[in-house]
Amino acid sequence: MISMQIFNSGVMALMSLVIAAIAITGLMMVAPRLSRAGGTPRGGTRPDLSLEPLPNPDDDSFVIPDDASELAGDRELALV
C-alpha cells in the first residue's frame, strides 16, 4: 500500500514537471510575438558614419598587384 502511494506521488511529480516544461516552452514561443508591439528602438551604439568613396578603377593610382612581392616592396616575406 505504501509503495503504491510512493509510486503515485512519483508519477504526479513527473507529470507536474512535464506540465511545467510545456508551459515554459509555450511562454518562450509566445514571448517574441508579444514583444514586437513596441517597434524598433531608437539610437544605438554605432555612430552614423558616412561611407568613404571607393577608388576609381580607371584611375592610374588604382593598381592591383600581381603577387605579394609587389605589396611588400624590397622586404622579405616570412611565413609564420
Backbone as CSV, one residue per row, in Angstrom:
resi,resn,N_x,N_y,N_z,CA_x,CA_y,CA_z,C_x,C_y,C_z
1,MET,0.818,-1.196,0.000,0.000,0.000,0.000,0.861,1.259,0.000
2,ILE,1.905,1.273,0.824,2.773,2.440,0.893,3.556,2.575,-0.414
3,SER,3.989,1.456,-0.989,4.748,1.523,-2.236,3.880,2.078,-3.368
4,MET,2.600,1.775,-3.356,1.698,2.320,-4.375,1.531,3.821,-4.181
5,GLN,1.490,4.290,-2.949,1.390,5.720,-2.691,2.663,6.438,-3.131
6,ILE,3.817,5.809,-2.898,5.083,6.400,-3.340,5.136,6.445,-4.867
7,PHE,4.682,5.365,-5.511,4.651,5.332,-6.971,3.735,6.419,-7.522
8,ASN,2.543,6.560,-6.939,1.593,7.574,-7.396,2.148,8.982,-7.193
9,SER,2.821,9.210,-6.069,3.383,10.542,-5.839,4.544,10.803,-6.813
10,GLY,5.321,9.775,-7.156,6.389,9.929,-8.136,5.843,10.243,-9.521
11,VAL,4.754,9.562,-9.894,4.124,9.829,-11.187,3.552,11.235,-11.210
12,MET,2.951,11.661,-10.129,2.404,13.019,-10.060,3.523,14.062,-10.149
13,ALA,4.668,13.792,-9.517,5.791,14.724,-9.580,6.324,14.815,-11.011
14,LEU,6.442,13.681,-11.689,6.900,13.700,-13.074,5.909,14.412,-13.977
15,MET,4.641,14.182,-13.780,3.619,14.854,-14.590,3.650,16.365,-14.367
16,SER,3.859,16.776,-13.139,3.924,18.212,-12.874,5.166,18.832,-13.520
17,LEU,6.284,18.101,-13.540,7.479,18.600,-14.221,7.254,18.711,-15.728
18,VAL,6.577,17.734,-16.308,6.288,17.775,-17.742,5.369,18.940,-18.061
19,ILE,4.346,19.145,-17.259,3.417,20.256,-17.480,4.135,21.589,-17.330
20,ALA,5.023,21.710,-16.330,5.768,22.955,-16.147,6.703,23.208,-17.337
21,ALA,7.342,22.152,-17.854,8.237,22.318,-19.000,7.453,22.745,-20.241
22,ILE,6.273,22.169,-20.444,5.449,22.554,-21.585,4.982,23.999,-21.445
23,ALA,4.623,24.404,-20.226,4.179,25.782,-20.014,5.316,26.778,-20.270
24,ILE,6.512,26.467,-19.805,7.656,27.361,-20.021,7.999,27.433,-21.509
25,THR,7.929,26.293,-22.197,8.186,26.283,-23.636,7.164,27.129,-24.372
26,GLY,5.901,27.020,-23.979,4.865,27.835,-24.604,5.087,29.316,-24.376
27,LEU,5.485,29.683,-23.169,5.776,31.092,-22.887,6.948,31.597,-23.720
28,MET,7.971,30.766,-23.881,9.121,31.186,-24.670,8.760,31.326,-26.148
29,MET,7.824,30.538,-26.634,7.417,30.644,-28.035,6.504,31.847,-28.262
30,VAL,5.739,32.239,-27.260,4.800,33.349,-27.400,5.485,34.696,-27.139
31,ALA,6.549,34.711,-26.347,7.191,35.964,-25.942,7.654,36.832,-27.115
32,PRO,8.276,36.301,-28.161,8.679,37.188,-29.274,7.493,37.839,-29.970
33,ARG,6.396,37.148,-30.060,5.218,37.740,-30.710,4.645,38.874,-29.876
34,LEU,4.716,38.736,-28.566,4.171,39.781,-27.696,5.091,40.988,-27.620
35,SER,6.400,40.793,-27.767,7.331,41.906,-27.608,7.500,42.724,-28.880
36,ARG,6.932,42.325,-30.006,7.069,43.081,-31.247,6.223,44.336,-31.284
37,ALA,5.308,44.489,-30.383,4.372,45.607,-30.433,5.060,46.954,-30.253
38,GLY,6.224,46.999,-29.626,6.894,48.255,-29.334,7.530,48.924,-30.530
39,GLY,7.842,48.217,-31.566,8.522,48.808,-32.710,10.027,48.758,-32.534
40,THR,10.748,49.389,-33.442,12.206,49.350,-33.387,12.731,50.397,-32.414
41,PRO,13.775,50.073,-31.685,14.340,51.041,-30.748,15.110,52.135,-31.482
42,ARG,15.177,53.305,-30.880,15.941,54.411,-31.454,17.358,54.386,-30.918
43,GLY,18.233,55.039,-31.647,19.600,55.164,-31.179,20.393,53.904,-31.422
44,GLY,21.357,53.679,-30.605,22.213,52.517,-30.731,23.630,52.900,-30.392
45,THR,24.525,51.950,-30.503,25.908,52.217,-30.150,26.766,52.531,-31.362
46,ARG,26.288,52.241,-32.569,27.081,52.506,-33.753,26.777,53.915,-34.270
47,PRO,27.803,54.743,-34.434,27.554,56.094,-34.946,27.241,56.042,-36.446
48,ASP,26.561,57.045,-36.918,26.267,57.142,-38.350,27.523,57.614,-39.075
49,LEU,28.159,56.711,-39.750,29.392,57.037,-40.467,29.086,57.141,-41.946
50,SER,29.631,58.175,-42.559,29.469,58.287,-43.997,30.461,57.341,-44.663
51,LEU,30.043,56.717,-45.729,30.896,55.773,-46.417,31.954,56.517,-47.223
52,GLU,33.176,56.011,-47.178,34.238,56.610,-47.966,34.041,56.205,-49.419
53,PRO,34.338,57.082,-50.327,34.172,56.716,-51.740,35.168,55.627,-52.132
54,LEU,34.719,54.722,-52.984,35.590,53.662,-53.467,36.565,54.229,-54.494
55,PRO,37.757,53.638,-54.578,38.713,54.144,-55.567,38.205,53.874,-56.982
56,ASN,38.554,54.757,-57.859,38.143,54.638,-59.251,39.064,53.631,-59.948
57,PRO,38.526,52.529,-60.501,39.398,51.530,-61.135,40.037,52.040,-62.418
58,ASP,39.508,53.085,-63.013,40.098,53.633,-64.234,41.265,54.571,-63.945
59,ASP,41.428,54.935,-62.684,42.500,55.835,-62.294,43.834,55.084,-62.321
60,ASP,44.931,55.780,-62.659,46.243,55.142,-62.724,46.777,54.774,-61.348
61,SER,46.313,55.450,-60.289,46.813,55.145,-58.954,46.166,53.881,-58.377
62,PHE,45.126,53.389,-59.010,44.458,52.178,-58.558,45.117,50.985,-59.242
63,VAL,46.006,50.294,-58.506,46.775,49.195,-59.080,46.505,47.937,-58.268
64,ILE,46.179,46.869,-58.965,46.014,45.575,-58.316,47.317,44.816,-58.496
65,PRO,47.984,44.443,-57.396,49.270,43.763,-57.521,49.100,42.352,-58.086
66,ASP,50.113,41.915,-58.825,50.076,40.574,-59.395,50.455,39.518,-58.374
67,ASP,51.376,39.848,-57.484,51.741,38.892,-56.438,52.115,39.655,-55.172
68,ALA,52.452,38.927,-54.135,52.717,39.535,-52.831,54.000,40.334,-52.804
69,SER,54.923,40.063,-53.699,56.186,40.806,-53.679,55.961,42.270,-54.037
70,GLU,54.947,42.565,-54.819,54.645,43.954,-55.139,54.058,44.692,-53.938
71,LEU,53.397,43.971,-53.059,52.848,44.593,-51.851,53.946,44.914,-50.852
72,ALA,54.919,44.017,-50.714,55.947,44.165,-49.695,57.113,45.033,-50.156
73,GLY,57.262,45.238,-51.422,58.403,46.019,-51.905,59.661,45.196,-51.840
74,ASP,60.725,45.751,-51.236,62.011,45.050,-51.141,62.105,44.156,-49.917
75,ARG,61.129,44.279,-49.037,61.190,43.489,-47.796,60.950,42.016,-48.107
76,GLU,61.515,41.187,-47.271,61.370,39.749,-47.454,60.136,39.262,-46.683
77,LEU,59.350,38.439,-47.320,58.155,37.910,-46.668,58.521,36.648,-45.904
78,ALA,58.016,36.547,-44.696,58.249,35.353,-43.891,56.911,34.729,-43.534
79,LEU,56.785,33.447,-43.795,55.551,32.747,-43.432,55.666,32.286,-42.000
80,VAL,54.629,32.521,-41.239,54.645,32.146,-39.825,53.750,30.961,-39.628
